[in-house]
Amino acid sequence: MPQPSRPLADCPDAAFAAVCGVLTDIDDTLTHEGAIEPEALSALARLRAAGLPVIAITGRPMGWSEPFARDWPIDAIVAENGAVALFMEGGALRTEYAQDEATRVHNARRLAEAAQRVQREVPGATLAHDSAGRVTDIAIDHSEFVHLSAERIDDVVAIMRGEGMNATVSSIHVNGWFGTHDKSSGAQWIVQRLLGRDLEAERDRWVYVGDSTNDQLMFAHCPLSVGVANLMRFAAELHTWPAYLTQGERGAGFAEVAERLLQARRG
């Protein structure tokens, strides 16, 4: 099926001029092989200088996200698919959770059991290298340091869901967790918490930028959704497309979005 997204250049300037903030994935949207691309870092700095808040929403763990929440020119990172928010407050890094401590402790045992089952039943399945920093989910590596076939990825997802977990597939990991949170609820939570704004009431004024199948929920929620060009890697698996696609991949694609926003604000 042909992809229904339009080129980013087709987005009306008026739509970008009304934007009040940016939500973005991290892996393979801002980064390449785990490192932020120079174009993306420069774009984040320009957006901050223009007064546009930027919040990253990622499946990466809390521990992995901490240095970037401190050092990147962004307002917050919501990690572990909506479970943990990290942001600077009063010169210090603050961490808040979507679940209370008792729930996190209870789920930790269930997560460990599910991880063991996946590794036992799916040949080649291994925990992601960043697993030590995770507090509310598990991640199975499929493309970062090891390769799992599409069939094996489907097996991992099936086991997670059979255990009563939510499961999503990013560009590098299969993430699984217990709870009702997701990227959308995490975005709503942090926008209200930090900015006092109702994301649902003004979602046509927020841009979301992503690159893979686990961004589809946010593509659906944000009319101004944008996929960086490497999203096409997942064309066969997508059921919900972003409204627009960039020409550039990863950080270069994010920089395209930032430049369109800044041009629109300049009039």
Long-range contacts (C-beta under 8 A, 24 or more apart in sequence): 3-232, 3-235, 3-238, 3-241, 3-245, 4-241, 5-227, 5-241, 5-242, 5-243, 5-244, 5-245, 6-243, 6-244, 6-245, 7-244, 7-245, 7-247, 8-226, 8-244, 8-245, 8-246, 8-247, 8-256, 8-257, 8-260, 10-244, 11-224, 11-243, 11-244, 11-260, 13-263, 13-264, 14-264, 15-204, 15-224, 16-207, 16-224, 16-260, 16-261, 16-263, 16-264, 16-265, 17-264, 17-265, 17-267, 18-204, 18-205, 19-52, 19-205, 19-206, 19-207, 19-224, 19-261, 19-264, 20-52, 20-53, 20-197, 20-202, 20-205, 20-206, 21-52, 21-53, 21-54, 21-55, 21-191, 21-195, 21-197, 21-205, 21-206, 21-207, 22-47, 22-52, 22-53, 22-54, 22-55, 22-206, 22-207, 22-208, 22-209, 22-257, 22-258, 22-261, 23-54, 23-55, 23-56, 23-57, 23-187, 23-206, 23-207, 23-208, 23-209, 23-218, 23-222, 24-54, 24-55, 24-56, 24-57, 24-208, 24-209, 24-210, 24-254, 25-56, 25-57, 25-58, 25-209, 25-210, 25-211, 25-212, 25-215, 25-218, 26-56, 26-58, 26-60, 26-68, 26-77, 27-58, 27-59, 27-60, 27-170, 27-171, 27-172, 27-211, 28-171, 28-172, 28-211, 28-212, 28-228, 28-230, 28-250, 29-209, 29-210, 29-211, 29-228, 29-250, 29-251, 29-253, 29-254, 30-56, 30-250, 30-251, 30-254, 31-250, 31-251, 32-250, 32-251, 34-144, 36-68, 36-72, 36-251, 37-250, 37-251, 37-252, 38-251, 39-248, 39-251, 39-252, 39-254, 39-255, 40-250, 40-251, 40-254, 40-255, 41-72, 41-73, 41-251, 42-255, 43-251, 43-254, 43-255, 43-257, 43-258, 43-259, 44-72, 44-73, 44-74, 44-258, 45-73, 46-258, 46-262, 47-73, 47-258, 47-261, 47-262, 48-73, 48-74, 50-261, 50-262, 50-265, 52-261, 52-265, 53-194, 53-195, 55-187, 55-190, 55-191, 55-194, 57-82, 57-183, 57-186, 57-187, 57-218, 59-137, 59-139, 59-168, 59-170, 59-173, 59-175, 59-214, 60-130, 61-130, 61-131, 61-133, 61-134, 61-135, 61-137, 61-139, 62-86, 62-95, 62-133, 62-134, 62-135, 62-136, 63-130, 63-132, 63-133, 63-134, 63-135, 64-130, 64-133, 65-133, 66-93, 66-95, 66-133, 69-93, 75-194, 75-195, 76-190, 76-194, 78-183, 78-186, 78-187, 78-189, 78-190, 80-134, 80-135, 80-136, 80-137, 80-175, 80-177, 81-137, 81-166, 81-168, 81-175, 81-177, 81-181, 81-182, 81-183, 81-186, 81-214, 82-181, 82-182, 82-183, 82-184, 82-185, 82-186, 82-187, 82-189, 83-135, 83-136, 83-137, 83-177, 83-179, 83-181, 83-186, 84-135, 84-136, 85-186, 85-189, 85-190, 85-193, 87-190, 87-194, 96-193, 97-135, 97-136, 98-136, 98-179, 98-181, 98-185, 98-186, 98-189, 99-136, 99-179, 99-181, 103-179, 104-135, 104-136, 107-136, 107-177, 107-178, 107-179, 108-135, 110-163, 110-178, 111-136, 111-137, 111-138, 111-176, 111-177, 111-178, 113-163, 114-138, 114-159, 114-160, 114-163, 114-165, 114-176, 115-140, 117-159, 117-163, 118-156, 118-159, 118-160, 121-155, 121-159, 122-148, 122-152, 122-155, 122-156, 122-159, 123-152, 124-148, 124-152, 125-152, 125-156, 128-172, 128-173, 136-177, 136-179, 137-175, 137-176, 137-177, 138-175, 138-176, 138-177, 139-173, 139-174, 139-175, 139-176, 140-173, 140-174, 140-176, 141-172, 141-173, 142-169, 142-172, 142-173, 142-174, 143-171, 143-172, 143-173, 144-172, 144-173, 168-213, 168-214, 169-212, 169-213, 169-214, 169-237, 170-212, 170-213, 170-214, 171-211, 171-212, 171-230, 171-233, 171-234, 175-214, 182-217, 183-214, 183-215, 183-217, 183-218, 184-217, 184-218, 184-221, 187-218, 187-221, 207-257, 207-261, 208-242, 209-253, 209-254, 209-257, 210-242, 211-250, 213-237, 213-238, 215-242, 216-240, 219-243, 226-253, 226-257, 227-253, 228-252, 228-253, 228-254, 229-253
